[in-house]
């Protein structure tokens, strides 16, 4: 079946939207899940470790699977796992079972991590065919999904709607959108054939991508800014509840503000990237994000904390899509470069939740955010690596 470029773009937008809904639905119910489990901050860090492990397994498997089978089946399997994970989290929370919630988070992580590279490979191909920067807008639909999920989650939290039924409906919605949209992703995108196996003598002499310092620096930028984004996804409602005295519904509302800021930043960021380049966009993101995180840590004021979430969201908005785009354009074999850079970024999801959980147990969640702040500040100094190579 021949698929029009317009339908492909709509399908990519929708497929980015779905994991945003699933993630935000879980995040806004984090305080309720914590209470249903009766878990301490340290125990919640261990539960969240399921998300980290699933994400890393998914990201490590995704690149080879896309190379062998193409992006479409990997996207489909990842979205199915995300839907299943939402339902499992609801069951685990209702049963008060930490391992079941961790398993559900593992499935969401597996689905999102596994689908991330595949979605970006398809998105990069659509971007190439369109001839203009669209990856930030594609990731913007993920953020738009988080806004929708956060708003609904905030309302259901205020109404004390059962977590089980909330997440079961989310799973059903994800499946209902996946089925019609996946057929607009052409088969074979990202699949390597014998003609691109790298057997040319010039390819054989070229060092593997993981040995390129510039690409590793870009991966480090992704790690730091993904840590900033992932920390908000995992801990922001609890930081607002436990660290700034918000009630759970308002804590979820602050996360909704963060998600909305991410969305605005991603939809507006394409023009900024086209005008000023990857390096400038990433540097601005790191600086703005660092200011927001610092305000959350240092200023003991609810209004300032809520306002700082806007800066945090804008700062984190362009990190992942722009750095992935810079990685993919840094040389040949774009899929391998995106896979490597994304893998380095997902280290943040692997070490972030448990590290912050343990630090928060000892020093409080607000003080634990100093780790994230240091990484984001360091990333701002590495952003020149995202500049395109000068042609002789």
C-alpha positions as CSV (number, residue, x, y, z in Angstrom):
1,X,0.0,0.0,0.0
2,X,1.3,3.4,-1.0
3,X,1.1,5.8,1.9
4,X,0.9,9.6,1.4
5,X,3.4,11.8,3.2
6,X,0.6,13.7,4.9
7,X,-0.8,10.5,6.4
8,X,2.6,9.4,7.5
9,X,3.2,12.7,9.3
10,X,-0.2,12.4,11.0
11,X,0.5,8.9,12.0
12,X,3.9,9.8,13.6
13,X,2.2,12.7,15.4
14,X,-0.4,10.3,16.8
15,X,2.1,7.6,17.8
16,X,4.2,10.2,19.7
17,X,1.0,11.4,21.4
18,X,0.1,8.0,22.9
19,X,3.1,7.4,25.2
20,X,2.8,11.0,26.4
21,X,-0.8,10.2,27.6
22,X,0.3,7.0,29.2
23,X,3.2,8.5,31.0
24,X,1.4,11.6,32.3
25,X,-1.6,9.4,33.5
26,X,0.8,7.4,35.6
27,X,2.8,10.4,36.9
28,X,-0.3,12.3,38.0
29,X,-1.4,9.3,40.1
30,X,2.1,8.8,41.6
31,X,1.0,10.2,45.0
32,X,-2.1,8.0,45.0
33,X,-0.1,4.9,44.0
34,X,2.5,5.7,46.7
35,X,-0.3,5.9,49.3
36,X,-1.9,2.7,48.0
37,X,1.4,0.9,48.3
38,X,2.2,2.5,51.6
39,X,5.7,3.1,50.2
40,X,8.4,5.4,51.5
41,X,10.5,7.6,49.2
42,X,13.2,5.0,49.1
43,X,10.7,2.2,48.2
44,X,9.2,4.4,45.5
45,X,12.7,4.8,44.1
46,X,12.9,1.0,43.8
47,X,9.5,0.7,42.2
48,X,10.5,3.4,39.7
49,X,13.6,1.3,38.9
50,X,11.3,-0.9,36.9
51,X,10.7,1.9,34.5
52,X,14.4,2.5,34.2
53,X,15.2,-1.2,33.5
54,X,12.5,-1.5,31.0
55,X,13.6,1.6,29.2
56,X,17.2,0.4,29.0
57,X,16.2,-3.0,27.7
58,X,13.9,-1.5,25.1
59,X,16.5,1.0,23.9
60,X,19.3,-1.6,23.7
61,X,17.1,-3.9,21.6
62,X,15.4,-1.3,19.4
63,X,18.3,-0.4,17.2
64,X,19.1,-4.0,16.1
65,X,15.4,-4.8,15.7
66,X,14.8,-1.8,13.5
67,X,17.9,-2.7,11.4
68,X,16.6,-6.2,10.9
69,X,12.8,-5.7,10.7
70,X,12.2,-2.0,10.1
71,X,10.6,0.6,12.3
72,X,6.9,-0.4,11.9
73,X,6.8,-3.6,13.9
74,X,9.0,-2.1,16.6
75,X,6.7,0.9,17.0
76,X,3.7,-1.4,17.1
77,X,5.2,-3.8,19.7
78,X,6.4,-0.8,21.8
79,X,3.0,0.8,21.9
80,X,1.3,-2.5,22.8
81,X,3.7,-2.8,25.7
82,X,2.9,0.7,26.9
83,X,-0.8,0.0,26.9
84,X,-0.3,-3.3,28.8
85,X,2.0,-1.5,31.3
86,X,-0.7,1.0,32.1
87,X,-3.2,-1.7,33.0
88,X,-0.7,-3.6,35.0
89,X,0.2,-0.6,37.1
90,X,-3.5,-0.1,37.9
91,X,-3.8,-3.7,39.0
92,X,-0.7,-3.5,41.1
93,X,-1.7,-0.3,42.8
94,X,-5.2,-1.7,43.6
95,X,-3.6,-4.8,45.1
96,X,-1.0,-2.8,47.0
97,X,1.8,-4.9,45.3
98,X,5.1,-3.1,44.7
99,X,6.4,-5.8,42.3
100,X,3.3,-5.6,40.1
101,X,3.6,-1.8,39.8
102,X,7.3,-2.2,39.1
103,X,6.4,-4.7,36.4
104,X,3.9,-2.4,34.8
105,X,6.4,0.4,34.8
106,X,8.9,-2.0,33.2
107,X,6.4,-2.7,30.4
108,X,5.9,1.1,29.9
109,X,9.6,1.6,29.9
110,X,10.2,-1.3,27.5
111,X,7.5,0.0,25.2
112,X,8.6,3.6,25.2
113,X,12.3,2.8,25.1
114,X,11.8,0.3,22.4
115,X,9.6,2.5,20.3
116,X,11.7,5.7,20.8
117,X,14.5,4.9,18.2
118,X,12.0,3.4,15.8
119,X,9.7,6.5,16.0
120,X,12.7,8.8,15.5
121,X,13.9,6.8,12.5
122,X,10.5,7.1,10.9
123,X,10.2,10.8,12.0
124,X,13.7,11.6,10.6
125,X,12.7,10.0,7.3
126,X,9.4,12.1,7.2
127,X,11.4,15.2,8.1
128,X,13.9,14.5,5.2
129,X,11.0,14.1,2.8
130,X,9.3,17.2,4.0
131,X,12.5,19.2,3.7
132,X,12.0,21.2,7.0
133,X,12.6,20.7,10.7
134,X,9.7,18.7,12.2
135,X,11.3,16.4,14.8
136,X,10.7,19.0,17.6
137,X,7.0,19.2,16.6
138,X,6.8,15.4,16.6
139,X,8.2,15.3,20.1
140,X,5.8,18.2,20.8
141,X,2.9,15.8,20.3
142,X,4.4,13.6,23.0
143,X,4.3,16.6,25.3
144,X,0.8,17.4,24.1
145,X,-0.1,13.9,25.2
146,X,1.4,14.6,28.6
147,X,-0.7,17.7,28.9
148,X,-3.9,15.8,28.0
149,X,-3.0,13.0,30.4
150,X,-2.0,15.4,33.2
151,X,-5.1,17.5,32.9
152,X,-7.4,14.4,33.0
153,X,-5.2,12.8,35.8
154,X,-5.4,16.0,37.9
155,X,-9.2,16.1,37.6
156,X,-9.5,12.4,38.4
157,X,-7.1,12.8,41.4
158,X,-9.3,15.6,42.7
159,X,-12.4,13.4,42.3
160,X,-10.6,10.4,44.0
161,X,-11.3,8.3,40.9
162,X,-9.9,4.8,41.3
163,X,-6.4,4.4,39.9
164,X,-7.2,1.0,38.5
165,X,-10.1,2.2,36.3
166,X,-8.3,5.4,35.3
167,X,-5.3,3.4,33.9
168,X,-7.5,0.7,32.4
169,X,-9.2,3.4,30.3
170,X,-5.8,4.8,29.3
171,X,-4.8,1.4,28.0
172,X,-7.9,1.1,26.0
173,X,-7.4,4.5,24.4
174,X,-3.9,3.7,23.4
175,X,-5.0,0.5,21.7
176,X,-7.9,2.2,19.9
177,X,-5.6,4.8,18.4
178,X,-2.7,2.4,17.6
179,X,-4.8,0.1,15.4
180,X,-5.8,2.6,12.6
181,X,-2.5,4.6,12.8
182,X,0.2,2.0,12.5
183,X,-0.9,1.0,8.9
184,X,0.3,4.5,7.7
185,X,3.9,3.7,8.7
186,X,5.5,2.1,5.6
187,X,7.2,-1.3,6.0
188,X,11.0,-1.4,5.8
189,X,11.9,2.1,7.0
190,X,15.2,1.8,8.8
191,X,15.8,-1.8,7.8
192,X,19.4,-2.4,6.6
193,X,19.9,-4.4,3.4
194,X,22.9,-6.0,1.9
195,X,23.6,-2.8,0.0
196,X,24.0,-0.8,3.3
197,X,25.9,-3.4,5.2
198,X,29.1,-1.2,5.3
199,X,31.3,-3.5,3.2
200,X,32.7,-0.7,1.1
201,X,36.5,-0.3,1.8
202,X,36.0,3.3,2.9
203,X,33.3,2.2,5.4
204,X,35.6,-0.6,6.7
205,X,38.3,2.0,7.5
206,X,35.9,4.3,9.3
207,X,35.9,3.9,13.2
208,X,32.7,2.8,14.8
209,X,30.3,5.5,15.9
210,X,30.8,4.8,19.6
211,X,34.4,5.9,19.3
212,X,33.6,9.4,18.0
213,X,34.1,12.0,20.8
214,X,31.7,14.5,19.2
215,X,28.9,11.9,19.2
216,X,29.6,10.9,22.8
217,X,29.4,14.6,23.9
218,X,26.1,14.8,22.1
219,X,25.0,11.7,24.0
220,X,26.1,13.4,27.2
221,X,23.9,16.4,26.5
222,X,21.0,14.0,25.9
223,X,21.8,12.2,29.2
224,X,21.7,15.5,31.2
225,X,18.6,17.0,29.5
226,X,16.8,13.6,29.5
227,X,17.6,13.4,33.3
228,X,15.9,16.8,33.7
229,X,12.9,15.7,31.8
230,X,12.7,12.3,33.4
231,X,13.1,13.7,36.9
232,X,10.1,15.9,36.4
233,X,8.1,12.9,35.0
234,X,9.0,10.7,37.9
235,X,9.2,13.1,40.9
236,X,7.8,16.5,40.2
237,X,4.3,15.9,41.8
238,X,6.0,14.5,44.9
239,X,8.6,17.3,45.0
240,X,5.7,19.8,45.1
241,X,3.7,17.8,47.6
242,X,6.6,16.8,50.0
243,X,9.0,19.7,49.3
244,X,6.7,22.7,48.9
245,X,3.5,21.7,50.7
246,X,1.1,21.4,47.8
247,X,-1.9,19.0,48.1
248,X,-1.8,16.1,45.7
249,X,-4.3,17.7,43.2
250,X,-2.2,20.9,43.0
251,X,1.0,18.9,42.8
252,X,-0.5,17.2,39.7
253,X,-1.5,20.7,38.4
254,X,2.1,21.8,38.6
255,X,3.1,18.8,36.6
256,X,0.5,19.8,34.0
257,X,2.1,23.2,33.9
258,X,5.5,21.6,33.3
259,X,4.0,19.4,30.5
260,X,2.3,22.4,28.9
261,X,5.6,24.3,28.9
262,X,7.4,21.3,27.3
263,X,4.7,21.3,24.6
264,X,5.0,25.0,23.8
265,X,8.8,24.8,23.7
266,X,8.7,21.9,21.3
267,X,6.2,23.3,18.9
268,X,7.9,26.7,18.9
269,X,11.4,25.3,18.9
270,X,11.6,24.2,15.3
271,X,11.9,27.8,14.0
272,X,14.5,28.5,16.6
273,X,16.6,25.5,15.6
274,X,16.2,26.4,11.9
275,X,17.4,30.0,12.6
276,X,20.1,29.5,15.2
277,X,21.2,25.9,14.9
278,X,21.3,22.8,17.1
279,X,24.1,24.1,19.4
280,X,22.4,27.4,20.3
281,X,19.1,25.7,20.9
282,X,20.6,23.1,23.2
283,X,22.6,25.8,25.1
284,X,19.5,27.9,25.6
285,X,17.6,24.8,26.8
286,X,20.2,23.9,29.3
287,X,20.5,27.4,30.7
288,X,16.8,28.0,31.0
289,X,16.3,24.5,32.5
290,X,19.0,25.0,35.1
291,X,17.4,28.3,36.2
292,X,14.1,26.6,36.7
293,X,15.5,23.6,38.7
294,X,17.6,26.0,40.8
295,X,14.5,28.0,41.8
296,X,12.6,24.8,42.7
297,X,15.5,23.8,45.0
298,X,16.5,27.1,46.5
299,X,13.3,29.2,46.9
300,X,10.9,28.1,49.6
301,X,7.8,29.7,48.0
302,X,4.9,27.9,46.3
303,X,4.3,30.5,43.6
304,X,8.0,30.6,42.7
305,X,8.1,26.8,42.6
306,X,5.1,26.7,40.2
307,X,6.6,29.4,38.0
308,X,9.9,27.6,38.0
309,X,8.2,24.5,36.6
310,X,7.5,26.6,33.5
311,X,11.2,27.4,33.0
312,X,12.1,23.7,33.8
313,X,9.7,22.6,31.1
314,X,10.9,25.0,28.5
315,X,14.5,24.1,29.2
316,X,13.9,20.4,28.9
317,X,11.7,20.7,25.9
318,X,14.3,20.7,23.1
319,X,17.0,18.6,24.7
320,X,16.0,15.1,23.4
321,X,14.7,15.9,19.9
322,X,17.3,18.4,19.0
323,X,20.2,16.4,20.3
324,X,18.9,13.3,18.6
325,X,18.6,15.3,15.3
326,X,22.2,16.6,15.8
327,X,23.4,13.0,16.4
328,X,21.6,11.6,13.4
329,X,23.1,14.4,11.2
330,X,26.7,14.0,12.5
331,X,27.7,11.5,9.9
332,X,26.8,8.4,8.0
333,X,24.5,5.6,9.3
334,X,22.0,7.9,11.0
335,X,20.0,5.0,12.6
336,X,23.1,3.8,14.4
337,X,24.0,7.3,15.6
338,X,20.4,7.9,16.9
339,X,20.5,4.5,18.6
340,X,23.8,5.2,20.4
341,X,22.9,8.8,21.4
342,X,19.5,7.6,22.7
343,X,21.1,4.7,24.6
344,X,23.4,7.2,26.4
345,X,20.4,9.4,27.1
346,X,18.4,6.5,28.6
347,X,21.2,6.0,31.2
348,X,19.5,8.9,32.8
349,X,16.3,6.9,33.1
350,X,18.2,3.9,34.4
351,X,20.1,5.7,37.2
352,X,17.9,8.7,37.8
353,X,14.8,7.4,39.7
354,X,16.6,5.2,42.2
355,X,19.5,7.7,42.7
356,X,17.1,10.5,43.4
357,X,15.0,8.2,45.6
358,X,18.0,7.3,47.8
359,X,19.2,10.9,47.9
360,X,15.7,12.1,48.7
361,X,15.4,9.7,51.6
362,X,18.6,11.1,53.2
363,X,18.5,14.8,52.2
364,X,14.9,15.5,51.0
365,X,13.7,15.5,47.4
366,X,14.4,19.2,46.8
367,X,18.1,18.8,47.8
368,X,18.3,15.6,45.7
369,X,17.6,17.8,42.6
370,X,21.2,19.3,43.0
371,X,22.4,16.2,41.1
372,X,20.2,17.1,38.1
373,X,21.2,20.7,38.3
374,X,24.9,19.9,38.1
375,X,24.4,17.7,35.1
376,X,22.3,20.3,33.2
377,X,24.9,23.0,33.9
378,X,27.6,20.7,32.6
379,X,25.6,20.0,29.5
380,X,25.5,23.7,28.6
381,X,29.3,23.7,28.2
382,X,29.2,20.6,25.9
383,X,26.6,22.1,23.5
384,X,29.3,23.2,20.9
385,X,29.6,19.5,20.0
386,X,26.2,19.8,18.3
387,X,27.5,22.3,15.7
388,X,27.7,20.8,12.2
389,X,31.1,19.8,11.0
390,X,32.9,22.4,8.8
391,X,33.3,21.4,5.3
392,X,36.7,22.0,3.8
